[in-house]
Amino acid sequence: MKKRRKRSIDKNILHQYFFTYFIVLFIPLLLCCNYYVRMISVISEDDIREKKTELLHNAELVDGFIEELTYLADMLAGLPEVNIFRFQENVLEDPNTHKVIDLRDKLFNPTQINRSVFAYFLFFDRSQVVISDQITYDYEDFYDLYLRRDVDGSYGAWKTYLSDQMGKGVNALEQYWYKGEGGLELLAYSRPLPNNGYSASSGAVRIFFERSVLDDFMSVMGGANLQYILDDFGNVIYYTHAEILDEEDKAEIEALIRNVENRWQEELEEGKEQENEGIDGMWEAPVRLAGTKYYALRYSSPSGYSYCTLLQETQLNARKMASMLTVTILILLAAAVGLFLCWHMSVRSATPLNQLLKEASRLTDRDQEHSSVFMKLSDIFQYLAGVNSDLVEMMEEQKPYIRNAFVNRLLFGNPLSREEEDLLVNRMGFDRRGMVFCVLIFRIIASGEERNIDLLNTYLLSLMEMIKKEFPGSLYAATGEDQVSLIMGVPGTDRDSFQAIVEERFERIRRELPENIAERIFVYGGSVVEEIEDVYESYHNAAFAFMNEKERSENQIIWFQKNTRKTATVFPYFELSVKLTRLVTSGEEQGLHDALKEIMTEYILENNLPAWLQQILLNELKAILFRILVRLELEEQEYQKYFGELEKEHRTPLVEQVTSTLGLYRSLCALVNEKKTKEAGKMMPAILAFLDANYGNPDLSLTMVSDTFQISVPYLSSLFKASAGVNFSNYVEEVRIEKAKGLLKNTSMSVGEIAVAAGYSSTNSFSRAFRRVTGNSASEYRKN
């Protein structure tokens, strides 16, 4: 029965340890799980945000291109010769043919302005002719010989489209028959000619461009299945798709577009609003078609055109799912390892304790001796103390660290609760009842060649051994590399003989220590305080006695002497040096003015310092100024100017010297400010050289350059615009494209490799930039 009960107790202890260790390991694991869940959600949000950004970028490119087409069409329609020609008839018959030639001579070719333009034509309804700077046809010949839509089965259908169906703006992508060959995919921008109320004199300007232009602008984003553009009336004018959708299966594409547009229209009619990080016109929603989930992003541009992209959710969430799988595996692995460690540590921890409890139970249950309960408990505690000697030794080893922490809190006035003080005082064996206290600072004076850390540590250890012997029951701690602070207590009745007691014990310490150590030890005594909470006052006074020691006397114990006379304010030299140096070297004239005014007010005008202290202040200000001059690396003549002014001051009254010195500070600060202004204008060559050397860094930006040259972003932007004549981004783009052109000509690197070398994060971005700057694609440029 007893064995069964002991076995049950052993299991309970083991289970308690296991549960404790499990909780300790489980809480960090739970926190990590929460962090990774949040990280995965951020990954998903970041993927969607990236797609939105790319859609906005594509929309801006297309809007910009359409805006250029609008400008070109308006220029053509606004030509006076075009407006006059609208009213002409029979222009292809003598003697009117010269009018056609005159008009063609006045026309310009938009393809020379924008290389993306395929062709342009002016349609005149009154004269039934089509004219450009290259060709002239009547309507029927233009239809038969030059250009028409594949869907136009007859000349009549083609004329009906021109007069009734063709809308203003970008017309939908269609297949065209061009000079005898069909299948050419073109889009057209149409703009009617002004008829001024005369319908017979109407006509249109039509500018054609190939599908590849929008393919470059609306490059299929990574993972995107479908992208399309709609005009003001909701008509699809263009779409592009990934390989996952079959070009021949237009029904699925049209169904996808209808599904998205119906969903958008429903939410619009219901008045639902979406918050899209401040992007007006952006809409997003999941859609489903034929069991496949898609995620739709739709942007309504201020230009009137709408842009939409659809992505399969499985592709959009690929990175998130991979992260979830990785995190799940890591968490399961961590949980398995944690459970194993919990069990292992529980067994290791519970077994010694079970043995101790078994032995204690044996001592308690023995019946051969009828000893008292106290004796039984005494036997148990003696046994526990014996088997736990390692634990006792470890606790004793921690005693110096506890003492150091306790002493430092007392010395620096960091208050403890009464319960903490009682506990630590008893633990340290320090008696404070009916005692008065004083702090003694034992300092070892070592010469320069003897200031070796190991040697000083040896001195300190020897000194602390003697302090422990001669000042039993006191608290002490090392408070520096060459000093020990001692909190000494004596009975209140011996207060008057406190100094005599210290001197007697210190003399014994000197006799015990080696002579070369004893002669280097000096003691600085603070004031006597009655409460241990006030020990920090005694420590401050002892430190004051050390800091204000006039000269090294033969007496090695220096006691704090309270000065009843009025003392002068001592100014903080180090703080003044740092502040004045920073203000002068940065050229902050207003800040320096305020700092000098504060010095005059606080240390000269209000405190009424005696003349000798004013002279010390002046000398320190001159020393700071001298160090600043050396640091600035001025021209030799400028050095001579300031040093000459400092020399002159020695022959002037003290007040004039102070005023003159402060004036030198102001003059030097103004000089630094002037030099910085001039250096800013000389900075552009270095900036341009930096850009030429770092154009291949994809992180190259205004912020990066401003950080490198330690100037602000707005200042760099204005400096660049004024000096280079273009803004920063355009200049960097031109540099990168020029470098890429050289690589295309002279190397066999792929376009993707050249894009990376030129500093672009993707091939698509590089291709768009190259076409925008040169008018050709990178592949075409390399072929030519």
Beta strands, then each sheet from edge to edge (+ up, - down):
strand 1: 117-124
strand 2: 129-131
strand 3: 136-138
strand 4: 147-149
strand 5: 169-178
strand 6: 181-192
strand 7: 203-210
strand 8: 224-230
strand 9: 236-241
strand 10: 282-289
strand 11: 292-300
strand 12: 306-312
strand 13: 435-444
strand 14: 475-480
strand 15: 483-491
strand 16: 521-525
strand 17: 557-559
sheet 1: 3+ 2- 1+ 7- 6+ 5- 4+
sheet 2: 9+ 8- 12+ 11- 10+
sheet 3: 14+ 15- 13+ 16- 17-
end
